[in-house]
Amino acid sequence: MVTVSKYSKLRRRSNVTMTKTAGSTSRVLAESIYTSLKEDILNAEIPPESLLEESDLMRRFEVSRTPVREALRRLSGDKLVTIEPRRSAYVSTLTLDEISAFFEAYQITQRAIFILSASRNDSDKIDTMMGVEEDIATAYLDKDIATIKKLNDRFYGLVADGCSNKFLYDSYIKLREFGSRLSALIHKSLIDDDWESHFAMLKSDHAEIIAALKARDCAAISNIADQDVALYRKKVLQVLERPSPVDAEITPLTIASKRYF
């Protein structure tokens, strides 16, 4: 009969504990790398088609290869990174077909959300939106693109939350995440060229949304939702240096059926 010594048992337990600790640490590091890279990609700090060499990321984050690979796999699952066999990972491109499909889905979803939010007016959320507006004004003075994007997402997230429909809300937030890369490109292009007028237009748009929500004016906010998408599309086309189509402007209660790219 073989007897396992107390020392062997303790050593085995210690090894198990160390393995669990190492695994937990790796997951924490992977989460941190994932969050940081995702924010950089969505803010266009790392532009499309940029290579993401594992060795470079290991040096940047001062970690081993394992958490870097896990972070890249997660980003690949989000369609933000493309990983090809036996090749380096790179930031996924924004194809014209994807952008076109995005605007079709975004227009329809935003209109539905805006109308429902107006019909289900929530005064507390509207008060919070007004507070977010003040924070956006401060961020614009500092030309802080990352903060402006976060606050703008917060503003539209509050509008979406007011629709009280989980499925629409989740779809809208996912669409806005895809669109955040486009928004970042727009903001970067405007810093030196048209920053002040862009801020004035954004402020005016938000004020109109708040006014329509307060008045429970579903017709007005439907038009605002459509024109918001039309302006967004126009600015993206300008950044991509593509001509704006003559039928790109959206008329009230019209669902776009054409592709503009």
C-alpha positions in Angstrom: 0.0 0.0 0.0 1.4 3.4 -1.1 1.0 6.3 1.4 1.0 9.8 0.1 2.8 12.1 2.5 1.3 15.2 3.8 4.1 17.1 2.1 3.1 15.7 -1.3 -0.6 16.6 -0.7 0.3 20.2 0.2 2.6 20.5 -2.8 -0.2 19.2 -5.1 -2.7 21.6 -3.6 -0.2 24.5 -4.0 0.4 23.6 -7.7 -3.4 23.6 -8.3 -3.7 27.0 -6.6 -0.9 28.5 -8.6 -2.4 27.2 -11.8 -5.8 28.7 -11.0 -4.1 32.0 -10.0 -2.1 32.1 -13.2 -5.2 31.4 -15.3 -7.2 34.1 -13.5 -4.3 36.6 -14.0 -4.2 35.8 -17.7 -7.9 36.3 -18.1 -7.7 39.7 -16.3 -4.8 40.7 -18.5 -6.6 39.6 -21.6 -9.7 41.6 -20.6 -7.6 44.7 -20.0 -5.8 44.3 -23.4 -9.2 43.6 -25.2 -10.8 46.7 -23.7 -7.8 49.0 -24.5 -7.5 47.8 -28.1 -11.3 47.9 -28.7 -11.4 51.5 -27.5 -8.4 52.4 -29.8 -10.1 50.8 -32.8 -13.5 52.3 -32.2 -11.9 55.8 -31.7 -9.9 55.3 -34.9 -6.6 55.6 -32.9 -5.7 52.4 -34.7 -7.0 52.8 -38.2 -8.4 50.0 -40.5 -5.9 47.6 -42.0 -3.3 48.4 -39.3 -1.2 45.3 -38.4 -1.5 44.0 -34.8 1.8 42.1 -34.3 1.7 39.9 -31.2 5.3 40.9 -30.4 4.5 44.6 -30.5 1.4 44.1 -28.3 3.4 42.1 -25.8 5.9 44.9 -25.5 3.2 47.6 -25.3 1.2 45.8 -22.5 4.2 44.1 -20.9 2.6 40.7 -21.0 3.2 37.2 -22.4 1.7 35.9 -25.6 -1.3 34.1 -24.1 -3.4 37.1 -23.0 -2.6 39.0 -26.2 -3.9 36.1 -28.3 -7.0 35.8 -26.2 -7.7 39.5 -26.6 -7.2 39.3 -30.4 -9.6 36.3 -30.6 -12.3 38.3 -28.8 -11.8 41.3 -31.0 -12.0 38.9 -34.0 -15.4 37.7 -32.6 -16.5 41.3 -32.5 -15.5 41.6 -36.2 -13.1 44.4 -35.3 -10.0 42.3 -36.0 -9.2 39.9 -38.8 -7.0 36.9 -38.1 -5.7 35.0 -41.1 -3.9 31.6 -40.8 -0.1 32.0 -40.7 -0.4 35.8 -40.9 -0.5 38.7 -38.5 -3.8 40.0 -37.2 -5.0 43.3 -38.5 -7.8 45.8 -37.9 -10.8 44.9 -40.0 -11.6 47.1 -42.9 -14.9 49.0 -43.2 -16.2 47.9 -46.6 -18.7 50.0 -48.6 -21.3 47.2 -48.5 -21.0 47.1 -44.7 -21.4 50.8 -44.4 -24.4 50.9 -46.7 -26.1 48.0 -44.8 -25.3 49.8 -41.6 -27.1 53.0 -42.6 -30.2 51.0 -43.8 -30.5 49.3 -40.5 -29.5 52.3 -38.5 -32.2 54.5 -40.1 -35.0 52.1 -39.5 -34.0 51.3 -35.9 -33.4 54.9 -34.9 -36.7 56.0 -36.2 -38.6 53.3 -34.3 -36.7 54.1 -31.1 -37.2 57.8 -31.3 -40.9 57.5 -31.9 -41.4 55.0 -29.0 -39.3 57.2 -26.7 -41.4 60.2 -27.5 -44.6 58.3 -26.9 -43.2 57.0 -23.6 -41.8 60.3 -22.3 -39.5 59.9 -19.3 -38.8 63.3 -17.6 -36.0 61.9 -15.5 -34.1 60.7 -18.6 -34.7 64.0 -20.3 -33.2 65.8 -17.4 -30.1 63.5 -17.5 -29.8 64.2 -21.3 -29.6 67.9 -20.6 -26.8 67.3 -18.1 -24.9 65.3 -20.7 -25.2 68.2 -23.1 -23.4 70.4 -20.6 -20.6 67.9 -20.4 -20.4 67.7 -24.2 -19.9 71.4 -24.4 -16.9 71.2 -22.1 -15.4 68.4 -24.1 -15.8 70.3 -27.3 -13.9 73.2 -25.9 -11.0 70.8 -25.1 -11.4 69.1 -28.5 -11.4 65.8 -26.6 -12.7 63.4 -29.3 -12.8 60.3 -27.1 -14.8 62.0 -24.4 -17.2 63.6 -26.9 -17.9 60.2 -28.5 -18.6 58.6 -25.1 -20.9 61.5 -24.1 -22.7 61.4 -27.5 -23.2 57.7 -27.1 -24.5 58.3 -23.6 -27.0 60.9 -25.0 -28.4 58.5 -27.7 -28.3 55.6 -25.2 -30.6 57.5 -23.0 -33.0 58.2 -25.9 -32.9 54.5 -26.8 -33.5 53.5 -23.2 -36.6 55.6 -23.2 -38.2 53.3 -25.8 -38.6 50.6 -23.1 -38.0 47.8 -25.6 -35.0 45.6 -24.8 -34.7 44.1 -28.3 -34.7 47.5 -30.1 -32.3 48.9 -27.5 -29.8 46.1 -27.9 -29.9 46.4 -31.7 -29.5 50.1 -31.6 -26.5 50.0 -29.2 -24.8 47.4 -31.4 -25.4 49.5 -34.5 -24.0 52.6 -32.7 -20.9 50.6 -31.8 -20.3 49.8 -35.4 -20.9 53.4 -36.3 -18.5 54.7 -33.7 -15.6 54.0 -36.0 -17.2 56.2 -38.6 -18.0 58.9 -36.1 -14.3 58.9 -35.0 -13.1 59.4 -38.5 -15.6 62.3 -38.9 -14.4 64.0 -35.7 -10.8 63.6 -36.7 -11.4 65.2 -40.1 -13.2 68.2 -38.5 -10.8 69.2 -35.8 -8.9 71.6 -38.0 -11.4 72.3 -40.7 -15.0 72.7 -39.4 -14.9 72.0 -35.7 -17.0 75.0 -34.5 -19.9 74.6 -37.0 -20.0 70.8 -36.3 -20.4 71.5 -32.6 -23.1 74.1 -33.3 -25.0 71.6 -35.4 -24.7 68.8 -32.9 -25.9 71.1 -30.1 -28.9 72.2 -32.2 -29.7 68.5 -33.1 -29.7 67.5 -29.5 -31.9 70.4 -28.5 -34.4 69.5 -31.1 -34.5 65.9 -29.9 -35.0 67.0 -26.3 -37.8 69.4 -27.3 -39.6 66.7 -29.3 -39.3 64.2 -26.5 -40.7 66.7 -24.0 -43.6 67.5 -26.3 -44.3 63.8 -27.1 -44.2 64.9 -30.7 -43.8 61.6 -32.6 -44.1 63.1 -36.0 -41.4 65.7 -35.3 -39.0 63.3 -33.8 -39.5 60.8 -36.7 -38.3 63.6 -39.0 -35.4 64.4 -36.7 -34.3 60.8 -36.6 -34.3 60.6 -40.4 -32.5 63.9 -41.0 -29.9 62.9 -38.3 -29.1 59.7 -40.3 -29.0 61.7 -43.6 -26.5 64.2 -42.1 -24.5 61.4 -40.6 -24.3 59.6 -44.0 -23.4 62.8 -45.8 -20.4 63.4 -43.4 -19.2 59.9 -43.9 -19.3 60.3 -47.6 -17.3 63.5 -47.3 -14.7 61.8 -45.2 -14.5 58.9 -47.7 -14.2 61.5 -50.4 -17.2 60.1 -52.3 -19.8 62.3 -54.0 -23.1 62.6 -52.0 -25.9 61.1 -54.2 -28.8 63.4 -55.1 -31.3 61.1 -53.5 -29.3 60.8 -50.2 -31.6 63.3 -48.4 -34.4 61.5 -46.5 -37.9 62.8 -46.7 -40.4 62.3 -43.8 -41.7 58.8 -43.3 -39.6 57.4 -46.2 -37.5 54.3 -45.6 -34.4 54.3 -47.8 -34.5 51.4 -50.2 -31.4 52.3 -52.2 -27.7 51.7 -51.5 -25.6 54.9 -51.5 -22.1 53.4 -51.8 
